[in-house]
Amino acid sequence: MADSQLHRITELSDPALDDYLRMTDVRLRARVEVERGLFMAESYEVISRAVDAGMAPRSFLMAEKWKEKFAPLYEQFPDVPVYVGEGELIEQLTGFHLHRGALAAMQRPALPEVAEVLRDTGVHEAGAGSPRRSRIAILEDLVDHTNVGACFRSAAAMGVDAVLVTPRCADPLYRRAIRVSMGTVFQVPWTRVESWPAGIDLLRDAGYVVAGMTLGEGAIGLDELVAEDHQHLALVFGTEGHGLTPGADRRLDRRVTIPMMHGVDSLNVAASSAVAFYATR
């Protein structure tokens, strides 16, 4: 590493450190990170996946003892500053103990249009004979970053082609969501639907059967949906407390439930997404 890349932290008032300030304030960070066009990646594995996906770092922050471990990452970007300080000083800056080694402030990418994401799933690949199968997931208004991250991790593990999030859904690029996803948020194509639930019509026009996971009236079992063997399937998962919104529910092609035993009426949305992704793989 060039000497010019290394910056030792002595004053927390340095404006160059503002990207890392007050990171435990969820509401503040959710607004500030979007306004500044950045997101935070934490840990060697997550930062590696971000870099491999083409994400551009703005800076790195780490304790002295982690310099050698993270050198293969930051040395790829010799013009990007690396801020190094004592653990106690870093904790004062961020508000938490940086026990996963390092943080990287990354440039937030521009999100593609929904139509572009659907096209990139390969549903209508020219010259391929019958269009290949495609599954996408829609996260409607999920507010818990942990659930968002877990859904992305399951989507990646089970080969879901893309994820769409609604306007009020928690940010998939928030630090906790990224961490829970283990960086798979950088591997699964995703974007935000600007108009919802009207966006369901766009999915239908693209040839998808839109199936919502719900306990509502008229729901079929997940096994029955699998037996229908849809070529292109969009699975919608509703918010943690109230499930699907009435507007989305009215537009569904299928209402689907996971059969339960022992008096259990539902699963956490992250668990139900994993079950649905596995069953429809």
N, C-alpha and C positions, 0 to 999 in steps of 0.2 A: 504494500500500500504506500502510495506517495504521501510524504509528510503533509502536503497541502490538503489531503483528503481527511485527515484526522483533526478533530476539533475537541479539545478537552473542555468540559463544562465547568465553569467557575461561577457564573452569574445566571440565576434562573430567570432574570429579567431580560435576557438576550432575546430580541424579537425572532431570531432564527429558530428558537425552540417553541414558538407559539403553536405549531402543529401538534405538539404533544401535551399541551397544557390542559389540566382538569379532565382527564380522560374517563374518570368514573362518573361524571355527570352525563347520564344517558341522553336526556332531553337536549342539553346544550350541544353535545357532540353530534347528535343526529342532525341538528341544524347546521352547525358550523362546518362539519366535514363536507356536506353537500355544497354549501356556499363557497367553500375554498377549493372545491374540486378535488378532494383527496379522500382516501380511506386508509385504514391502518391494518397492516399484516403483522402477525405476532407468531414467533417461533420459527425455527429453521425450516421445518417441513412446509409450513404455510407460505413463508416468504419464497421458498424455492418454487412452489407451485405457481405463485403469482408471477414470478420472473419467467418461468417456463411458458406461461400463457401470454407473455408479451407485455405484462404490466410494467410501467416505468416508475422506478423509485425516485422520490424527491430528496429523501435523506434517511439515515439509519440512526437508531439510538440504542446504546448498549452499555453494560458495565465493562470495565477493563478486562475482566477474566474471560469474556466471551469473544474477544477480538479474533483470536486464532480460529475458533470454530466457524465464525461467520465470514471469515476472509474470502472463501470461494464465492460467496454471494456478492459482497460489496465491491470486490476487486474487479468485477465485470463492469462496474460503473465508476471509473476513476474520477469523473467530474462531480460525483454525488457526495455530499459531505457525510461523514460518519461522526456522530456526537458520542463521546465517551465520558463517563463520569462514575463517581462512587455510587453504590447501590442506594444509599440513604438519600443522596441528592436527587437521583432519578425518581425515587419514590415521592419526594416532595413535589417534583414537577408534575408527574402523571397522576398521583393519588393512589397508586398501588405498587406492590412489590413485583418487579419485572422478573419473575422466576422462570419464564420460558426463554430467557436469553436476550432477545432483542425485539425491537419494533422497527418497522419500516413504514414511513409515510409514503404512500404510493399515489400516483396521479390517477384520479377516477376516470375510467374510460367513458366515452360517449355511448349511450345505449342504442342498439339498433331498433328499427321499426319492427312491430310484430310480424308484418308480412315477410320481412327479411329473415327473421328467426324461423318462421314456418317453412320458408323456401329452403333454408339451409338444413332442415331435417332430412332433405332428400326425398320428400314425398313424391315429387314430380320430376325425378331425374330423367332427362331426355335419353332415349335409346336404351332404357333399362327394362323394356317390356312392361310387365305389371309394376306399378309403383310399389316401392317397398313399404313394409309396415312402419308405422310411426306412432309413438306415444308421447304425449306432452302432459305436463302437470300445471295446474293453475292454483296458486295460493291466494285465496280471497281474504284480505283484511286480517291476516295473522299479525298479532301485536307482539308476540314473544320472539326475540331474536334467537333464542335457543331452539325453538320449534322450527323457525325458518332454516337455520343451519342444519338441523337434523334432517329436514325434508330434502335439502339439497344433497346431503351425504347419501341418503337412501336412493335418490334419483340417479346419482352417479353410479352407485353400486349395482343398481338393477337395470342400467342401460336406458333410462328415460332420455328421450332425444332433446328436450328443451323444457324450461320452466318459465312460466309467465307469472308475474305478481301484479296484483291490482293496485290502484292508486293509494289506498290506505294501508297496504301491507308494509310491515317493518322492512327496513333496508337490508337486503342480503349482503351488502358490503360494510355493514357495521361490524366492528371488531369481534364481538361475541358470536355473531352469526358466522363470520368467516372461520373463527376458531373451532366452533362446534362442527362445521362442515368439513373440517380438516383440509381446507383449501379447495375442496371440490367445487365450490362456487365459481372457481376460475376454469373449471373443466366442462361444466354443463352450460350450454348456451342459454341465456335468459335475457328477458327484458321486462319492462313495466308496461302494462296495458293502460293507455291514457283514458279510455272510455270504458266504463264497466257499470252494469253488466252488458251494455250494448256490444262489447267486444266479442261476446259469444257468437253473434251473427257472423263475424269475420272468421271464426273457427269453423263454423258450419260451411261457409262459402269455400273454405280451403279443403273441405271434404271430411272433417272430423265429426265423429259422434261424440257429443258432449255429455259426460256422465258425472253427476255430482254425488259425493259421498254424504249420505244423510240418513237420519232416522225417520224422515218424513213419510207421509202416507204414499202408498203406491211404490215403495222401494222394492227392487228385486235384490236377490242375494248376489254377492260378488261372484260366486261360481257360475251363476246364470249369465252374468255379463261376460265372463270369460268364454262360456260356451257359445255366445253369439259371434265370437271371433271377428271383431271389427278390424278392418284394415288400418284405420286411422282413429285413434282414441285420445280424447282429452279428458283427463280426470281432474275434477274440481274439488278442493278441500277448503271448508269454511273455517271461520274464526273459532278460536278455542272455546269461547263461552256459548255463543248462540248458533254456531253452525253456519250454513249457507244463508245469504241474505234472500229475502222474498223475491227480489228482482231477478237474481240469478236462478233461483229455484224454478221460477215460471218459465225460463227459457231452456231448461235442460231437456235433452233427448232421453236420458235415463236417470232415474234416481236409484242409487245403489247403497246397500248396507252390508256390513260384515256381520255374519251371524255370531251371536254371543252365547255363552253358557254361564251357569252359576249366578244368574241375576245381574251380571255386568251388562250395562246398556250401551256403553261406548268406550272407545279407546282415545287416548291422547292423539292429537292430530299428527304428530310425528310418527307414532306407532302405526296409526291407520294408514298413513301414506306408505310406510315400508311394506305393510301387508298387501296393499293394493298394487304397488309396483311389482312385488314378487309374483303375485297371482297372475298379473297380466303380461309378464315378461315374454 
